[in-house]
Amino acid sequence: MAAVAGAIWSILKGTPRQHNDTTEQIRNREESERIEQEHREALERLQREAEQKVQEERERTERQQREERERHENEIRQAREENERREAADKTEREEMQRQALERAEQAQLRHEQEKRRLEEESRARLAAQAAEAQRILREQEEEIKKQRAEMNRKQAELHSKYMAGIQPEVWPTSEERKRAEEQLLEPKEEYFHCAIAGLAGSGKSSLINAFRGLHNGSSSSAVAPTGVTETTMHITAYRDPSTAPPRSRFVWYDVPGAGTNKIKGWQYFNSQGLFVFDLIIVVVDNRFSEQDLIILQHCERYKIPSFIVRSKANQHILNTMNQDYVWEGSDDERDFNEVYLKAREKVVSQTRANYRANLGEGGLDPNKPVYIVSCDALLGVVQGEKRKLRKANQLIDEPQLLLKCLEAVKARRF
């Protein structure tokens, strides 16, 4: 453009005006045509460039769209393939789960059938066992009924023979009678040892109770059991031990009316007095072992009650023997007294034990059952712990052993 303008300017300066005007016009026209040509060419070039850019942009866009379409199609195809793969996997998994569920159901059904068969077999076996057990029990009951019938016949025959021989029957207390006897006799009941002193009338039961409790006969105290040559006890009387120290404080001694009287028949004595509720029974025997004493001891064995045989008044028996069997004029020589006393005591003890062994054996009891030979005075001295009250220590016979055995017996029965 600058060159064209320069040329035009050169022409204008060196040419006449008219000529210059025409030339200038020509030159302007040529320049204008050239400019227009250049403009057209520039426009065409720009158009071509624009068209080319548009074409390139179109091609790039089409290419991107094609690539995007291909990518999208690939994604769709991949998604479809993944979906198909997942569906195939899910189908396989469902089929596997269905197969496993079917197998479990079949196994459960099989186990159910097996368990059902097992239970049926067990039920049949149990029913068979129950039937066999019922048959066995029935046979045992039949055998027991036969035995009971035979035992009843035997007892009836035995009762008849006893009746014909004048022997009284054995009667067991009912539960109501036992309960009534416990309520009427045992006082206080809990945590105490209940010891009954029984035997023939006049055998020294009350004196023995007083000695056990450390009390003297004839005392004015109401706690002392009354004594006498005749029967002084008309009903069972309870005497608590006055000691405050255990175990003596837990003992309750019961003075039982004497047996062998017109008021109380011998065969009725044990049950009528309610002796079956006591923890210990001491049978007091004087100078003879009677049939009534045997009956009491037999009942004690029947009821599993500990029982002791006590021959009381030992000091009197020994003194009587001294006066009867020895030359004894009441010498003041203590050596003479001791010598005669020991001889008489040995005789009384040996004869008493031999006599009682024979009587126990004849009564169907253990002939070796211990017999305790005591003096109430000596027993009182032992209980009080004052041996100085005894003239000599050799006056003791079985008193300490009797106290110890009483305690052992009630403890073994209660604990």
HELIX and SHEET records of a PDB file:
HELIX    1   1 ALA A    2  GLY A   14  1                                  13    
HELIX    2   2 ARG A   17  ALA A  165  1                                 149    
HELIX    3   3 SER A  175  LEU A  185  1                                  11    
HELIX    4   4 LYS A  205  PHE A  212  1                                   8    
HELIX    5   5 ARG A  248  ARG A  250  5                                   3    
HELIX    6   6 GLY A  266  GLN A  268  5                                   3    
HELIX    7   7 TYR A  269  SER A  272  1                                   4    
HELIX    8   8 LEU A  275  VAL A  277  5                                   3    
HELIX    9   9 GLU A  291  ARG A  302  1                                  12    
HELIX   10  10 ALA A  314  ASP A  325  1                                  12    
HELIX   11  11 GLU A  334  GLU A  362  1                                  29    
HELIX   12  12 CYS A  376  GLN A  384  1                                   9    
HELIX   13  13 LYS A  387  LYS A  389  5                                   3    
HELIX   14  14 ALA A  393  GLN A  395  5                                   3    
HELIX   15  15 GLU A  399  ARG A  414  1                                  16    
SHEET    1   A 6 THR A 237  ARG A 240  0                                        
SHEET    2   A 6 PHE A 251  ASP A 255 -1                                        
SHEET    3   A 6 PHE A 193  GLY A 199  1                                        
SHEET    4   A 6 LEU A 280  VAL A 285  1                                        
SHEET    5   A 6 SER A 307  ARG A 311  1                                        
SHEET    6   A 6 VAL A 371  ILE A 373  1                                        
END                                                                             
